[in-house]
Amino acid sequence: MDLKRITSGLIVAIALIIILLIQNNIIIGILFTIISIVAMHEYLNAISKICKPQKWLAYVSCVIVAIINYIPDQYLSKTLMISIPTVILILFIQIIITNMKTTFKDVAYTFLGICYIPLFLMFLSLIDGMENGKILLGYVFMAAWGTDTFAYCIGKRLGKHKFSKVSPKKSIEGCIAGTLGAVILMFIYTIILNNCFSFEYSYAIVIIAGILLSLIGQIGDLSASCIKRYVDIKDYSKLLPGHGGMLDRIDSVLFIAPFAYILFTMI
């Protein structure tokens, strides 16, 4: 299992490097959209055990990830403000025209998936469109996957105190190690940027941001586990041996993305 996990991890790492090196925003938008569709497919399959989600609307919503950077800045906030009410409107129209064969539970889980996957993932595209966006994306992925890697490695060997019944294998020691590991990675990354590429990022801000984003990422991981426990599955799919599905791999990234965007725009 560990060999499969390492191999899959290397594949994901290579894919990440490719994403960070590609300068074409159209290609990046398409890649993020594909990731969103795959993750949405896994989510819909999972919740289909307990409801009948409106799959067509869920898949269509993934398009926002590709087009968000092409919406003029002056219309961006208005577009986002109107998109959520529009989705809710469409979902309730579906209830009405089907004479309630589509239930409130069906639309509620569909709406959750739309907010959880394409809406959160959209912020990766927004970060990518910022000045030095590729560099900033590096911080996002380090906060997410640095936390996951250190938490797994340390927690597996030294973890004694269980953290939550939501994810029985996670330990307090692993959670602490994950945050420390992510912050160290981000700190080293900042040293390289400042000394080799003439950036002037604040080390203190990077440390604070690293702690916050790592903790948010761990909440994201546990949130994905909540859904899996509720529908009684171990992984969302077997797409990445040793890791599970796409959604298993990006669950922490999804939660980090919007908060990282807010932090980057503030600092």
C-alpha positions as CSV (number, residue, x, y, z in Angstrom):
1,M,0.0,0.0,0.0
2,D,2.8,2.4,0.9
3,L,4.5,1.8,-2.5
4,K,1.2,2.5,-4.3
5,R,0.8,5.7,-2.2
6,I,4.3,6.9,-3.0
7,T,3.9,6.1,-6.7
8,S,0.6,7.9,-6.9
9,G,2.0,10.8,-4.9
10,L,4.9,11.2,-7.4
11,I,2.4,11.2,-10.3
12,V,0.4,13.9,-8.6
13,A,3.6,15.9,-7.9
14,I,4.6,15.7,-11.5
15,A,1.2,16.9,-12.6
16,L,1.4,19.8,-10.1
17,I,4.8,20.8,-11.5
18,I,3.4,20.8,-15.0
19,I,0.5,23.0,-13.9
20,L,2.9,25.5,-12.2
21,L,5.1,25.6,-15.3
22,I,2.3,26.1,-17.9
23,Q,1.9,29.8,-18.7
24,N,-1.2,29.4,-20.9
25,N,-4.3,30.4,-18.9
26,I,-6.6,28.6,-21.2
27,I,-4.8,25.3,-20.7
28,I,-4.7,25.9,-16.9
29,G,-8.5,26.6,-16.9
30,I,-9.2,23.5,-18.8
31,L,-7.0,21.4,-16.4
32,F,-8.8,22.8,-13.4
33,T,-12.1,22.2,-15.0
34,I,-11.3,18.6,-15.7
35,I,-10.2,18.1,-12.1
36,S,-13.5,19.7,-11.0
37,I,-15.6,17.4,-13.2
38,V,-13.7,14.3,-12.0
39,A,-14.1,15.3,-8.4
40,M,-17.8,16.2,-9.0
41,H,-18.4,12.8,-10.6
42,E,-16.9,11.1,-7.5
43,Y,-19.0,13.2,-5.1
44,L,-22.2,12.5,-7.1
45,N,-21.6,8.8,-7.1
46,A,-21.1,8.9,-3.4
47,I,-24.2,10.8,-2.5
48,S,-26.3,8.9,-5.0
49,K,-26.5,6.2,-2.3
50,I,-28.7,8.5,-0.2
51,C,-30.4,10.8,-2.7
52,K,-31.0,11.6,-6.4
53,P,-28.7,14.6,-7.1
54,Q,-29.3,16.9,-10.1
55,K,-26.2,15.8,-12.0
56,W,-26.7,17.9,-15.1
57,L,-26.6,21.2,-13.1
58,A,-23.7,19.9,-11.0
59,Y,-21.6,19.2,-14.1
60,V,-22.5,22.4,-15.8
61,S,-21.5,24.4,-12.8
62,C,-17.9,23.1,-13.2
63,V,-17.6,25.4,-16.3
64,I,-17.2,28.4,-13.9
65,V,-13.7,27.1,-13.1
66,A,-12.6,27.6,-16.7
67,I,-14.2,30.9,-17.4
68,I,-13.7,32.8,-14.2
69,N,-10.5,34.5,-15.3
70,Y,-12.2,35.8,-18.4
71,I,-14.8,37.8,-16.6
72,P,-13.8,41.5,-16.4
73,D,-12.8,42.5,-12.9
74,Q,-15.6,45.1,-12.6
75,Y,-18.2,42.3,-13.2
76,L,-16.5,39.5,-11.2
77,S,-18.1,40.2,-7.8
78,K,-21.6,40.7,-9.4
79,T,-21.2,37.5,-11.3
80,L,-20.4,35.5,-8.2
81,M,-23.2,37.2,-6.2
82,I,-25.8,36.2,-8.8
83,S,-24.5,32.7,-9.5
84,I,-25.5,31.3,-6.2
85,P,-29.1,32.6,-6.2
86,T,-29.4,31.4,-9.8
87,V,-28.4,27.9,-8.9
88,I,-30.8,27.8,-6.0
89,L,-33.6,29.1,-8.3
90,I,-32.9,26.4,-10.9
91,L,-32.9,23.7,-8.2
92,F,-36.3,24.7,-6.8
93,I,-37.7,25.0,-10.3
94,Q,-36.7,21.4,-10.7
95,I,-38.7,20.5,-7.5
96,I,-41.7,22.4,-8.8
97,I,-41.8,21.0,-12.4
98,T,-41.3,17.4,-11.2
99,N,-44.2,17.8,-8.7
100,M,-41.8,17.2,-5.8
101,K,-40.4,13.9,-7.3
102,T,-37.2,15.8,-6.9
103,T,-37.0,16.4,-3.2
104,F,-35.5,19.1,-1.0
105,K,-32.8,16.5,0.1
106,D,-31.9,16.0,-3.5
107,V,-31.3,19.7,-4.3
108,A,-29.6,20.3,-0.9
109,Y,-26.9,17.7,-1.6
110,T,-26.6,19.0,-5.1
111,F,-26.1,22.5,-3.9
112,L,-23.6,21.5,-1.4
113,G,-21.5,19.7,-4.1
114,I,-21.6,22.8,-6.3
115,C,-20.4,25.1,-3.5
116,Y,-17.9,22.5,-2.3
117,I,-16.2,21.6,-5.5
118,P,-16.4,24.1,-8.5
119,L,-17.0,27.2,-6.4
120,F,-14.1,26.4,-4.0
121,L,-11.8,25.2,-6.9
122,M,-12.6,28.4,-8.8
123,F,-10.4,30.3,-6.3
124,L,-7.4,28.3,-7.6
125,S,-8.0,29.9,-11.0
126,L,-8.4,33.3,-9.4
127,I,-5.1,32.9,-7.6
128,D,-3.4,31.7,-10.8
129,G,-4.6,34.9,-12.5
130,M,-3.0,37.2,-9.8
131,E,0.4,38.7,-10.1
132,N,3.0,35.9,-9.4
133,G,0.0,33.6,-9.3
134,K,2.1,30.5,-10.0
135,I,4.3,31.3,-7.0
136,L,1.3,31.7,-4.8
137,L,-0.2,28.5,-6.0
138,G,2.9,26.8,-4.7
139,Y,2.1,28.0,-1.2
140,V,-1.4,26.6,-1.5
141,F,-0.3,23.1,-2.5
142,M,2.5,23.1,0.1
143,A,0.0,24.0,2.8
144,A,-2.3,21.2,1.7
145,W,-0.1,18.4,0.7
146,G,2.8,19.3,3.0
147,T,0.4,19.0,5.9
148,D,-1.0,15.7,4.5
149,T,2.5,14.2,4.0
150,F,4.0,15.1,7.4
151,A,0.8,14.2,9.2
152,Y,0.7,10.8,7.5
153,C,4.4,10.0,8.0
154,I,4.7,11.2,11.6
155,G,1.2,10.2,12.7
156,K,1.7,6.6,11.4
157,R,4.9,6.2,13.5
158,L,4.4,8.4,16.6
159,G,0.6,8.9,16.7
160,K,-0.7,7.8,20.1
161,H,-3.7,10.1,20.7
162,K,-6.7,9.8,18.4
163,F,-8.0,13.1,17.1
164,S,-11.6,12.4,16.0
165,K,-14.0,9.6,15.3
166,V,-14.6,11.2,11.9
167,S,-11.2,9.9,10.8
168,P,-10.0,7.3,13.3
169,K,-6.5,6.9,11.8
170,K,-5.7,10.6,12.4
171,S,-3.8,11.5,15.6
172,I,-3.1,14.7,17.5
173,E,0.6,14.1,17.0
174,G,0.1,13.8,13.2
175,C,-2.0,16.9,13.0
176,I,0.6,19.0,14.8
177,A,3.4,17.4,12.7
178,G,1.4,18.2,9.6
179,T,1.2,21.9,10.4
180,L,4.8,22.2,11.5
181,G,6.0,20.4,8.3
182,A,3.9,22.6,6.0
183,V,5.1,25.7,7.7
184,I,8.8,24.6,7.4
185,L,8.3,23.8,3.7
186,M,6.7,27.2,3.1
187,F,9.4,28.9,5.0
188,I,12.2,27.2,3.0
189,Y,10.2,28.0,-0.2
190,T,10.2,31.7,0.8
191,I,13.9,31.7,1.5
192,I,14.5,30.4,-2.0
193,L,12.2,33.0,-3.5
194,N,13.7,35.9,-1.6
195,N,17.3,35.0,-2.0
196,C,17.4,33.5,-5.5
197,F,14.6,35.3,-7.3
198,S,14.6,38.7,-5.5
199,F,11.2,38.4,-3.9
200,E,10.5,40.3,-0.7
201,Y,8.0,38.1,1.1
202,S,7.7,38.5,4.8
203,Y,8.8,35.4,6.7
204,A,6.5,36.3,9.7
205,I,3.4,36.6,7.4
206,V,4.4,33.3,5.7
207,I,4.6,31.5,9.0
208,I,1.2,32.9,10.2
209,A,-0.4,32.1,6.8
210,G,1.1,28.7,6.8
211,I,-0.4,27.8,10.2
212,L,-3.8,29.1,9.3
213,L,-3.9,27.4,5.9
214,S,-2.6,24.1,7.3
215,L,-5.3,24.1,10.0
216,I,-8.0,25.0,7.4
217,G,-6.7,22.2,5.1
218,Q,-7.0,19.7,7.9
219,I,-10.6,20.8,8.5
220,G,-11.2,20.3,4.8
221,D,-9.8,16.8,5.0
222,L,-12.0,15.9,8.0
223,S,-15.0,17.4,6.2
224,A,-14.5,15.1,3.2
225,S,-14.3,12.2,5.7
226,C,-17.6,13.3,7.2
227,I,-19.3,12.9,3.9
228,K,-17.6,9.5,3.3
229,R,-18.7,8.2,6.8
230,Y,-22.2,9.4,6.2
231,V,-22.5,7.5,2.9
232,D,-20.4,4.6,4.2
233,I,-17.5,4.5,1.8
234,K,-13.8,4.4,2.4
235,D,-12.6,6.4,-0.6
236,Y,-14.4,8.4,-3.3
237,S,-12.9,6.2,-6.0
238,K,-9.8,4.1,-6.8
239,L,-8.4,6.6,-9.3
240,L,-5.1,7.1,-7.4
241,P,-4.0,3.9,-5.7
242,G,-3.1,4.5,-2.1
243,H,-4.8,7.9,-2.1
244,G,-8.3,7.1,-3.3
245,G,-10.0,9.4,-5.7
246,M,-9.5,12.9,-7.0
247,L,-11.7,14.3,-4.3
248,D,-9.7,12.4,-1.6
249,R,-6.5,14.1,-3.0
250,I,-7.8,17.7,-3.3
251,D,-10.2,17.8,-0.3
252,S,-7.8,20.0,1.7
253,V,-6.9,22.1,-1.3
254,L,-10.6,22.9,-1.9
255,F,-11.0,24.4,1.6
256,I,-7.6,26.2,1.5
257,A,-8.2,27.9,-1.9
258,P,-10.8,30.6,-1.0
259,F,-9.1,31.5,2.3
260,A,-5.7,31.6,0.6
261,Y,-7.1,34.0,-2.1
262,I,-8.4,36.3,0.6
263,L,-5.1,36.3,2.4
264,F,-3.2,36.9,-0.8
265,T,-5.4,39.9,-1.8
266,M,-5.0,41.3,1.7
267,I,-1.2,41.0,1.9
